[in-house]
Amino acid sequence: MPMLFPWLNKGLEYTPPKKREIMPIMKLLAYAQEHWAPYACHMIFVSVAAKVITSYYAYPLAVIATGALLLFYGLKGRYPELTARGTTAADWLLAFAVGVVGIAIWIVPYHFAWKLMLARIPILGNEGIFLSFTYGADIAKESFERAAGGLALVPTALPTPTYDPGTLAGAFKQVFIAFRLCGAVITVPFFEELFTRSFIIRFIDDEYYKRVPVGYYSKTSFLFALAIFVFAHPWWFVAVLWGLLIMGLLYYRRNLLLCVFAHAVSNLILGIYILQTGNYYLW
């Protein structure tokens, strides 16, 4: 089957192997450690450690530990794809625009139509199996009511946020907010882009993914990397749209650092919006 957009790879010196080489799992873990370890570190703290020491203590530790790992691998030269070489002022402006437009697409539906975004449409009348623009939102079943016509269940309350600084007191509230912003703007953009749009997207095409140029396109890797990103975000509908924008930037400029910058811009604007409106459920 011919590739859908062959012109995307024009000028890239890479030919996919005819037969995929299977790397032993321990060798793969060592070979790809700088790309999966920071992501895994963050997830262990915010999902596992958070159940033991609460999310408000686990998140700052996640920022510190993940940041230390990124710095460790960075100083060892393990991230050659994070380079500003060849970028222009126009590139940075484009990345900034992608970050702004992307997060506007993310915020606007939940700002003006949160009930629609969180509504549930039962499949064949089964309220336990439903369609929604969001998955994983923590809303009690009794907090829904039937909309006009009875086709959908509409929430009467917002989801319970994972992080609500409003419940914290004193200096710890400001400390937590500072760590939450640092995580959103610094560590998260780096480890998510390195894992999803450097490791996963290239690994789909080649077990020895480091020989695949950044920004190399194949339909399979594009769809798989987009799905991984969307799956990691409960606001899946807007995550698809944001993901398409950032993937477009990756293929257009073939520079992962621009994607990190766009991601950081989006997360900074989202953080400011959340702190101004109190819509902590979007965090």
C-alpha positions as CSV (number, residue, x, y, z in Angstrom):
1,M,0.0,0.0,0.0
2,P,1.5,3.4,-1.0
3,M,2.1,5.9,1.8
4,L,-0.7,8.4,2.3
5,F,1.5,11.6,2.2
6,P,4.9,10.6,0.7
7,W,5.9,14.3,0.3
8,L,6.1,14.6,4.1
9,N,9.3,12.6,4.1
10,K,11.0,14.5,1.3
11,G,14.7,15.0,2.1
12,L,14.8,12.5,5.0
13,E,17.4,9.9,4.6
14,Y,15.7,6.8,6.0
15,T,14.4,3.6,4.6
16,P,12.2,1.4,6.9
17,P,13.5,-2.2,7.3
18,K,11.7,-4.7,5.3
19,K,11.4,-7.0,8.3
20,R,11.2,-5.6,11.8
21,E,14.1,-6.5,14.1
22,I,12.9,-7.6,17.5
23,M,15.1,-6.4,20.3
24,P,15.3,-8.4,23.6
25,I,13.2,-6.6,26.2
26,M,16.0,-5.9,28.6
27,K,18.1,-4.5,25.8
28,L,15.2,-2.4,24.7
29,L,14.7,-1.0,28.2
30,A,18.3,0.0,28.3
31,Y,18.4,1.3,24.8
32,A,15.3,3.5,25.3
33,Q,15.7,4.4,29.0
34,E,16.1,8.1,28.5
35,H,12.7,8.3,26.8
36,W,10.6,6.0,28.9
37,A,12.2,6.5,32.4
38,P,11.1,10.2,33.0
39,Y,7.5,9.4,31.9
40,A,7.4,6.3,34.1
41,C,8.9,8.2,37.0
42,H,6.2,10.9,36.8
43,M,3.4,8.3,36.5
44,I,4.6,6.3,39.5
45,F,4.6,9.4,41.7
46,V,1.2,10.8,40.6
47,S,-0.6,7.4,40.5
48,V,1.1,5.1,43.0
49,A,2.8,7.4,45.5
50,A,-0.2,9.7,45.5
51,K,-2.3,6.9,47.1
52,V,0.1,6.7,50.0
53,I,1.1,10.3,50.6
54,T,-1.7,12.2,48.9
55,S,-1.6,13.9,45.5
56,Y,-0.5,17.2,47.0
57,Y,2.8,15.8,48.3
58,A,3.3,13.3,45.5
59,Y,3.1,15.9,42.7
60,P,6.0,18.1,43.9
61,L,8.1,15.0,44.4
62,A,7.2,14.0,40.8
63,V,8.4,17.3,39.5
64,I,11.7,17.0,41.4
65,A,12.4,13.4,40.5
66,T,11.3,13.7,36.9
67,G,13.2,16.9,36.4
68,A,16.4,15.3,37.9
69,L,16.1,12.4,35.4
70,L,15.6,14.7,32.5
71,L,18.6,16.8,33.5
72,F,20.7,13.6,34.1
73,Y,20.1,12.2,30.6
74,G,20.3,15.7,29.1
75,L,23.8,16.3,30.5
76,K,24.9,12.9,29.2
77,G,23.9,14.0,25.7
78,R,21.1,11.5,25.4
79,Y,18.6,13.9,23.8
80,P,20.2,15.0,20.5
81,E,16.6,15.6,19.1
82,L,16.2,18.5,21.5
83,T,18.1,21.0,19.4
84,A,17.5,24.6,18.3
85,R,19.8,24.2,15.4
86,G,18.3,25.6,12.2
87,T,15.3,27.2,13.9
88,T,14.3,30.7,13.0
89,A,12.3,33.4,14.8
90,A,9.4,32.4,12.5
91,D,9.6,28.8,13.8
92,W,9.3,29.9,17.4
93,L,6.4,32.2,16.5
94,L,4.7,29.3,14.7
95,A,5.2,27.1,17.7
96,F,3.9,29.8,20.0
97,A,0.8,30.2,17.8
98,V,0.3,26.4,17.8
99,G,0.4,26.5,21.6
100,V,-2.1,29.3,21.9
101,V,-4.5,28.1,19.3
102,G,-4.3,24.5,20.6
103,I,-5.1,25.4,24.2
104,A,-7.9,27.8,23.0
105,I,-9.5,24.8,21.3
106,W,-9.0,22.8,24.5
107,I,-10.5,25.4,26.9
108,V,-13.4,27.0,24.9
109,P,-15.7,24.0,24.8
110,Y,-15.3,23.4,28.6
111,H,-15.7,27.1,29.3
112,F,-18.9,27.7,27.3
113,A,-20.4,24.3,27.1
114,W,-19.1,22.2,30.0
115,K,-22.4,20.4,30.4
116,L,-22.3,19.3,26.7
117,M,-18.7,18.2,27.0
118,L,-19.4,16.1,30.1
119,A,-22.8,14.8,29.0
120,R,-23.3,11.1,28.5
121,I,-25.3,9.6,25.7
122,P,-26.4,6.0,26.7
123,I,-25.9,3.4,24.0
124,L,-29.1,1.5,23.4
125,G,-30.5,2.9,26.6
126,N,-27.7,1.4,28.7
127,E,-26.5,4.2,31.0
128,G,-23.4,2.1,32.0
129,I,-22.2,2.2,28.4
130,F,-22.3,5.6,26.9
131,L,-20.7,8.1,24.5
132,S,-19.1,11.2,25.9
133,F,-16.5,13.8,24.8
134,T,-14.7,13.0,28.1
135,Y,-13.7,9.8,29.8
136,G,-12.6,9.2,33.4
137,A,-14.3,12.4,34.8
138,D,-15.1,11.8,38.5
139,I,-18.8,12.7,38.6
140,A,-21.2,10.9,40.8
141,K,-24.0,9.1,39.0
142,E,-26.6,11.0,41.0
143,S,-25.2,14.3,39.6
144,F,-26.7,13.7,36.2
145,E,-30.2,14.6,34.9
146,R,-31.9,13.8,31.7
147,A,-31.8,16.5,29.1
148,A,-34.8,17.6,27.0
149,G,-35.9,14.7,24.9
150,G,-34.3,12.2,27.3
151,L,-31.5,11.3,24.8
152,A,-28.6,12.4,27.0
153,L,-27.6,12.6,30.7
154,V,-26.4,16.1,31.5
155,P,-24.2,16.7,34.6
156,T,-25.5,19.1,37.3
157,A,-22.0,19.4,38.9
158,L,-18.4,19.6,37.7
159,P,-16.1,16.7,38.2
160,T,-14.1,16.4,41.4
161,P,-10.6,17.8,40.6
162,T,-7.5,15.7,41.3
163,Y,-5.8,18.9,42.4
164,D,-7.7,21.7,44.1
165,P,-5.3,24.2,45.7
166,G,-8.4,25.9,47.2
167,T,-8.5,23.1,49.8
168,L,-5.0,23.9,50.9
169,A,-4.0,26.5,53.5
170,G,-1.2,28.8,54.3
171,A,2.2,28.8,52.5
172,F,1.7,25.2,51.3
173,K,-1.0,26.4,48.9
174,Q,1.4,28.7,47.1
175,V,4.2,26.1,47.2
176,F,1.9,23.5,45.6
177,I,0.7,25.9,42.9
178,A,4.3,26.8,42.1
179,F,5.2,23.1,41.7
180,R,2.0,22.4,39.7
181,L,2.9,25.2,37.3
182,C,6.6,24.0,37.1
183,G,5.4,20.5,36.3
184,A,2.9,21.7,33.7
185,V,5.2,24.1,31.9
186,I,8.7,22.4,32.3
187,T,8.8,18.7,33.1
188,V,5.5,17.6,31.4
189,P,6.2,19.1,28.0
190,F,9.7,17.5,27.9
191,F,8.8,14.0,29.1
192,E,5.6,13.8,27.1
193,E,7.1,15.0,23.9
194,L,10.2,12.8,24.4
195,F,8.1,9.7,25.1
196,T,5.2,10.2,22.6
197,R,6.7,12.2,19.7
198,S,10.3,11.0,19.9
199,F,10.2,7.4,21.2
200,I,6.7,6.0,20.5
201,I,6.2,7.5,17.0
202,R,9.6,6.3,15.8
203,F,9.5,2.9,17.6
204,I,6.4,2.0,15.7
205,D,8.4,2.1,12.5
206,D,11.7,0.7,13.7
207,E,12.7,-1.2,16.8
208,Y,16.0,0.7,16.6
209,Y,14.1,3.9,16.6
210,K,17.0,6.3,17.1
211,R,18.0,5.8,13.5
212,V,14.5,7.1,12.4
213,P,14.6,10.9,11.7
214,V,12.5,13.1,13.9
215,G,9.4,14.0,12.0
216,Y,9.4,10.9,9.8
217,Y,5.8,10.1,8.8
218,S,4.0,6.9,8.4
219,K,0.3,6.4,8.8
220,T,0.7,3.7,11.4
221,S,3.1,5.6,13.6
222,F,1.0,8.8,13.3
223,L,-2.2,7.1,14.4
224,F,-0.6,5.1,17.2
225,A,1.3,8.1,18.7
226,L,-1.9,10.2,18.5
227,A,-3.9,7.5,20.2
228,I,-1.3,7.2,23.0
229,F,-1.4,10.9,23.7
230,V,-5.2,11.0,23.6
231,F,-5.5,8.0,25.9
232,A,-3.4,9.8,28.5
233,H,-5.8,12.7,28.7
234,P,-9.4,12.3,29.9
235,W,-10.6,15.2,27.8
236,W,-10.1,13.0,24.8
237,F,-12.1,15.0,22.2
238,V,-10.1,18.2,22.6
239,A,-6.9,16.1,23.0
240,V,-7.4,14.8,19.5
241,L,-7.6,18.3,18.1
242,W,-4.6,19.5,20.1
243,G,-2.7,16.4,19.2
244,L,-3.3,16.9,15.5
245,L,-1.9,20.5,15.7
246,I,1.3,19.4,17.5
247,M,1.8,16.5,15.2
248,G,1.4,18.9,12.2
249,L,4.1,21.1,13.8
250,L,6.4,18.0,14.2
251,Y,6.0,17.0,10.6
252,Y,6.3,20.5,9.2
253,R,9.4,21.6,11.1
254,R,10.9,18.2,12.1
255,N,12.1,19.7,15.4
256,L,11.0,18.3,18.7
257,L,12.1,21.3,20.7
258,L,9.5,23.4,18.9
259,C,6.9,20.9,20.0
260,V,8.1,21.1,23.6
261,F,7.9,24.9,23.4
262,A,4.3,24.8,22.0
263,H,3.3,22.3,24.6
264,A,4.8,24.5,27.4
265,V,2.9,27.5,26.0
266,S,-0.4,25.6,26.0
267,N,0.1,24.3,29.6
268,L,1.1,27.8,30.9
269,I,-2.0,29.4,29.4
270,L,-4.2,26.5,30.8
271,G,-2.6,27.0,34.2
272,I,-3.3,30.7,34.2
273,Y,-6.9,30.1,33.1
274,I,-7.5,27.5,35.8
275,L,-6.0,29.7,38.5
276,Q,-8.2,32.6,37.4
277,T,-11.4,30.7,37.0
278,G,-11.1,28.0,39.7
279,N,-11.9,25.3,37.1
280,Y,-9.4,22.9,38.8
281,Y,-11.0,19.8,37.3
282,L,-9.2,20.6,34.0
283,W,-5.9,20.1,35.9
